[in-house]
Structures are given as structure tokens and as C-alpha cells.
Amino acid sequence: MSLNDQKLKKLREAEATQQDAFAALRFRDYRLFTIGRTLLFTSSQMQTVALGWELYDRTGSALVLGGIGLAQVLPAILLTLVAGHVADKYHRKPIMLFAMLIFALCSLGLAIISYTRAPNAVVLIYTILVLTGIAKAFLKPASDALMFQLIPVEVFTNAATWNSSSFQIASVVGPALGGFAIAVLKGATGVYLLAGFAGFLCLILMATISEPKFTPSKEPISLKALVAGATFVWKNQLILAAISLDMFAVLLGGAVALLPIFAKDILRVGPFELGCLQAAPSIGALIMAVSLAYLPPLRKAGKALLWSVIGFGVVTIIFGLSRWYWLSLLMLALSGALDAISVVIRHTLVQIRTPDNLRGRVAAINSVFISASNELGGFESGLAAAFLGPVVAVVGGGIGTIVVAIAAAYIWPEMRKLGTLEEYKQ
């Protein structure tokens, strides 16, 4: 076979891999990893519904609802640099398994607090959430770095799509199961027990994964080593632009933390309908993620990212103004679909451009942006709702999201020019 024939064969094999919607799932360890993470995400989403319903039922406070996110995000932010360095310096699988054990034990702790109806339950619940945040700080960089060791670089985009899909599947099933379980079991205690059981199942499944060869970072713990991930992100403006845009969009435009208020006081529906509302963004995101897995790679990824964020802001405004349950459900589903585009682009860009010896630290930085947009965004929404009301908080956030997208297009003009992500492989 001539050299040209060999090149042509490799090119065709690469094209076939990119067009294979199940390319990443054909690898055993990645498949087991994805199933395990889906279980963990499912239990986490069930628990989130239960926490929101129980705390709002006990206190009637939007600020307390917002505090759920704040209690988890502060440890993640404070431990970011240390957790990222640990994920690059030590084997990632044991770190991941230990963090999952903490998650499962925290769920059992919440069940005990809920069952005993302790008078200082809010303080105890926040304490458990702080422990969960600590575990999450170490889990995210270790698991993200390990995941992309399980597959070749040719299927990174496909893996990012299925990673998003698995999260969205869990986010659909979890809230629905959580809301249904609250209605059937007459409280949140049983939901916490189910979440803890699912966490232990995930731990067992992840333990069967074969950890790939790993060359740990030899850098001693120092300020320079700790900030290496942040320095890398700052120097790679495309990565900085993508994760910043995604963070501010969800930080300002996210309405998920206020859904218990919208369900109970504005739309006047029960816990099962609340579960459906919380599942709606994930249903939309799942449909979009699966569609992206089958469609050809985005040829204008930058413009797709910007327009998806603007669309996210628009549907958030409509949701905030809606008084009809089905319209609210539809807008939440559309918000999830638009957010899925941003997630796939950001995740693929970060993994393709990051060298393996920095994956843990860069994943930790990325985790902070995600946590800031989700958990800290929940606190921002709760705080705004407490002073301005839930409708003004959500509508104002949607407007802010649109402004941020327009500003990002001018601050980072290279984002508008971003073509296919495969062009930026190392």
C-alpha cells in the first residue's frame, strides 16, 4: 500500500469515527464511567428537588432556597486550586471514589435530619451541604480528567456530547423521581435515602473501571503549581471566552433555584408538577445533545454559542412572565436545549486544547465557572427574589444574559470567528 493510500485510509477512518454517534460508548471503561455518573447525577437531582421543597415548606424563604447553592459553591471555589493540583499529582480514581463515598454518606445524613425534624434543621442541612461542596471540589477535576483518559482524542467531541446527554438524562429522571417520591412518601426523607442508595451503587460501578496509565505531575505543591491551570485558561482566550460566557448566562438567566416559588405561589401546582418543571430543561437539553451526536460537527461553533446564549435569555424572560404552566414548561425545555449547545462547545474546546498534565487543574477552574453559574447563580436568584420578587428577578436575569452575550461578542472577536472545533486540536 502506498503512502498516499495509507493517508487516505486513515482519513476515512477518522471521518467514520466522527460520524459514529456511539463512538465514545464503544469503549468499555468510558461506558461504565458514563453509567456510573448518570446514577450519581440522578441521585443528586432527586436530592435537589427534595431540598428545595422541604426548605421552602419549612421556612417560606426565597433567601433560604438561594442558600442551598451558596453552601455548596463556596467550598468548591475555595478548594479549586488545591483540588486541581491533587488531581494532577495523584491517581484520579481513588480521589473520585472517596468523594463519591462522602456524597452517599451526606445523603444519609440529610435523611436522618429530615426524619427527626430537628428544630435547627436548616443549620444542619447547610452543614451537610458544605461537606457535599468539599467532596464536589475534589470529584469534578478528578473525574473529568480521568474520563478523557479512557478514550482517544478522536472521539472527544462525541464523548462531550454523550457526557452532556447522560447528565441531561439524569436531570430528567432525577427531578421527576424526586417530585413523585415526595408526593407518594409524604416528605423528603425517603428521597434522601434513595439518593444515598444510588450513590453507593455508583461507587461500586466506578470501582470496576481500570484506571489507565497515568504520569503524575512532578511539580511540588507551590503557588506556581496551584495557579498553573488558571494561567493556562487566561492565556487561551477562546477557552476563557467560552467558559465565561456560559457562566454569566446561567448565573444571570438561571431560574431553577426559584422553581419551588413559581410552582407554589405563581403557577399554583404541586410537588409532582415541580419535579416536571425542574426536569423540563434537561428534557430539552437531552433532545439537543442527542441531535448534536447525530448531526455533522458545527461549522460555525462560535456564532452557534453566541446565538444559543441570546436565545437562552429570551426564553428565560418569557418564562418569568408566564402564568400558564404548559408555557412555562415549554420555555424551560427550550432553555435546556439552548444551554446544551453551549455545554458541548465549551467542554469539547477545553478538553481538546488542554495537555494531560494540566487536565486536573484546568478541570478545577472549569468546575468553578460551572459552580458559580449553577450554585452561586441560585443564591443570586434567591437574593434578587427576596428584594425584587421572583418575576422581576427572572426577567431581569434574562435581559442581563442577552447583554452579556452581546458584550462577549465584542470583547472576544475571535469567538465570532470560531469554526469547527476539530480545527483546534493540539
MOPELIN-V883689 format. One record per backbone hydrogen bond with DSSP energy under -0.5 kcal/mol. NH is the residue of the N-H (numbers start at 1). CO is the residue of the C=O. E is the energy in kcal/mol with one decimal. If there is no record, write none. Layout:
# MOPELIN-V883689
<<NH;CO;E> <NH;CO;E>>
This chain:
# MOPELIN-V883689
<<6;2;-2.1> <7;3;-2.2> <8;4;-2.4> <9;5;-2.3> <10;6;-2.3> <11;7;-2.3> <12;8;-2.3> <13;9;-2.3> <14;10;-2.4> <15;11;-2.3> <16;12;-2.4> <17;13;-2.1> <18;14;-2.2> <19;15;-1.7> <20;16;-0.7> <20;17;-0.7> <21;19;-0.7> <23;20;-1.5> <26;22;-0.8> <26;23;-0.9> <27;24;-1.6> <28;26;-0.6> <31;27;-2.4> <32;28;-2.5> <33;29;-2.6> <34;30;-2.6> <35;31;-2.1> <36;32;-2.5> <37;33;-2.6> <38;34;-2.1> <39;35;-1.9> <40;36;-2.1> <41;37;-3.1> <42;38;-2.5> <43;39;-2.3> <44;40;-2.1> <45;41;-2.5> <46;42;-2.4> <47;43;-2.0> <48;44;-2.0> <49;45;-1.9> <50;46;-2.0> <51;47;-2.8> <52;48;-2.4> <53;49;-2.4> <54;50;-2.7> <55;51;-2.6> <56;52;-1.9> <57;53;-2.0> <58;54;-2.1> <59;55;-2.5> <60;56;-1.6> <65;61;-1.4> <66;62;-2.2> <67;63;-1.6> <68;64;-0.6> <68;65;-1.2> <69;65;-0.6> <69;66;-0.7> <70;66;-1.4> <71;67;-2.5> <72;68;-0.8> <73;69;-2.2> <74;70;-1.9> <76;72;-0.9> <77;73;-2.4> <78;74;-2.6> <79;75;-2.1> <80;77;-1.0> <83;79;-3.1> <84;80;-2.4> <85;81;-1.9> <86;82;-2.4> <87;83;-1.9> <88;84;-1.1> <89;85;-1.7> <90;86;-2.3> <95;91;-0.9> <96;92;-2.3> <97;93;-2.5> <98;94;-2.3> <99;95;-2.0> <100;96;-2.0> <101;97;-1.9> <102;98;-1.9> <103;99;-2.0> <104;100;-2.3> <105;101;-2.3> <106;102;-2.4> <107;103;-1.8> <108;104;-1.7> <109;105;-2.0> <110;106;-2.2> <111;107;-1.8> <112;108;-1.9> <113;109;-2.2> <114;110;-2.6> <115;111;-2.4> <116;112;-2.2> <117;113;-0.9> <118;113;-1.1> <121;118;-1.4> <124;120;-1.9> <125;121;-3.0> <126;122;-2.4> <127;123;-2.0> <128;124;-2.1> <129;125;-2.3> <130;126;-2.0> <131;127;-1.8> <132;128;-2.2> <133;129;-2.3> <134;130;-2.0> <135;131;-2.2> <136;132;-2.5> <137;133;-1.9> <138;134;-1.1> <139;135;-2.3> <140;136;-2.2> <141;137;-0.6> <142;138;-1.3> <143;139;-2.9> <144;140;-2.4> <145;141;-2.0> <146;142;-2.1> <147;143;-2.5> <148;144;-1.4> <149;146;-1.6> <150;146;-0.7> <150;147;-1.1> <155;152;-1.6> <156;153;-1.7> <159;155;-2.7> <160;156;-2.7> <161;157;-1.9> <162;158;-2.3> <163;159;-2.7> <164;160;-2.0> <165;161;-2.3> <166;162;-2.8> <167;163;-1.8> <168;164;-2.3> <169;165;-2.7> <170;166;-2.1> <171;167;-2.1> <172;168;-1.4> <173;169;-2.8> <174;170;-3.1> <175;171;-0.6> <176;172;-1.3> <177;173;-2.9> <178;174;-3.1> <179;175;-3.2> <180;176;-2.4> <181;177;-2.8> <182;178;-2.2> <183;179;-1.9> <184;180;-2.5> <185;181;-3.1> <186;182;-0.8> <187;182;-1.2> <192;188;-1.8> <193;189;-1.8> <194;190;-2.3> <195;191;-2.4> <196;192;-2.3> <197;193;-2.2> <198;194;-2.4> <199;195;-2.0> <200;196;-1.8> <201;197;-1.9> <202;198;-2.1> <203;199;-1.9> <204;200;-2.1> <205;201;-2.3> <206;202;-2.7> <207;203;-1.4> <208;204;-0.5> <208;205;-1.3> <209;206;-1.5> <211;209;-0.7> <216;214;-0.8> <217;88;-3.0> <226;222;-2.5> <227;223;-2.1> <228;225;-0.8> <231;227;-2.6> <232;228;-2.3> <233;229;-2.3> <234;230;-2.3> <235;231;-1.9> <236;232;-1.3> <237;235;-1.0> <240;233;-0.5> <240;236;-2.2> <241;237;-2.7> <242;238;-2.3> <243;239;-2.4> <244;240;-2.1> <245;241;-2.5> <246;242;-2.0> <247;243;-2.1> <248;244;-2.5> <249;245;-1.9> <250;246;-1.9> <251;247;-2.7> <252;248;-2.1> <253;249;-2.7> <254;250;-1.8> <258;255;-1.0> <259;256;-1.6> <261;258;-0.7> <262;258;-2.2> <263;259;-3.2> <264;260;-2.1> <265;261;-2.8> <266;261;-0.9> <266;262;-0.7> <267;262;-3.9> <268;262;-0.6> <269;263;-3.7> <274;270;-1.9> <275;271;-2.2> <276;272;-1.8> <277;273;-2.4> <278;274;-2.4> <279;275;-1.5> <280;276;-1.7> <281;277;-0.6> <283;279;-1.9> <284;280;-2.2> <285;281;-2.3> <286;282;-2.7> <287;283;-2.2> <288;284;-2.1> <289;285;-2.9> <290;286;-2.5> <291;287;-1.9> <292;288;-2.5> <293;289;-1.5> <294;290;-1.2> <295;291;-2.1> <301;419;-1.3> <302;418;-1.9> <304;300;-2.2> <305;301;-2.2> <306;302;-2.2> <307;303;-2.6> <308;304;-1.9> <309;305;-1.8> <310;306;-2.0> <311;307;-2.5> <312;308;-2.0> <313;309;-1.9> <314;310;-1.9> <315;311;-2.4> <316;312;-1.6> <317;313;-1.8> <318;314;-1.9> <319;315;-2.3> <320;316;-2.2> <321;317;-1.5> <322;318;-1.3> <322;319;-0.6> <325;323;-0.5> <328;324;-2.4> <329;325;-2.3> <330;326;-2.1> <331;327;-2.5> <332;328;-2.1> <333;329;-1.9> <334;330;-2.3> <335;331;-2.2> <336;332;-1.8> <337;333;-2.0> <338;334;-2.4> <339;335;-2.1> <340;336;-1.9> <341;337;-1.0> <342;338;-1.2> <343;339;-2.3> <344;340;-2.3> <345;341;-2.0> <346;342;-2.6> <347;343;-2.8> <348;344;-2.2> <349;345;-2.3> <350;346;-2.4> <351;347;-2.1> <352;348;-2.6> <353;349;-1.7> <354;350;-0.8> <358;355;-1.8> <359;356;-1.1> <362;358;-2.8> <363;359;-2.8> <364;360;-1.9> <365;361;-1.9> <366;362;-2.7> <367;363;-2.3> <368;364;-1.8> <369;365;-1.8> <370;366;-2.2> <371;367;-3.2> <372;368;-3.0> <373;369;-1.9> <374;370;-2.2> <375;371;-1.1> <376;371;-1.8> <377;372;-0.6> <378;374;-1.7> <379;375;-1.7> <380;376;-2.5> <381;377;-2.5> <382;378;-2.4> <383;379;-2.8> <384;380;-2.6> <385;381;-2.6> <386;382;-2.0> <387;383;-1.4> <388;384;-3.4> <389;384;-0.6> <389;385;-1.3> <393;389;-2.0> <394;390;-2.2> <395;391;-2.7> <396;392;-2.5> <397;393;-1.6> <398;394;-2.1> <399;395;-2.0> <400;396;-2.3> <401;397;-2.0> <402;398;-1.7> <403;399;-2.0> <404;400;-2.3> <405;401;-2.1> <406;402;-2.0> <407;403;-2.4> <408;404;-2.7> <409;405;-1.7> <410;406;-0.9> <410;407;-0.7> <411;407;-2.5> <412;408;-2.5> <413;410;-0.5> <415;412;-1.9> <416;412;-0.6> <416;413;-0.6> <417;413;-0.9> <418;415;-0.9> <423;420;-1.3> <424;421;-2.0> <425;422;-1.2> <426;352;-1.0>>
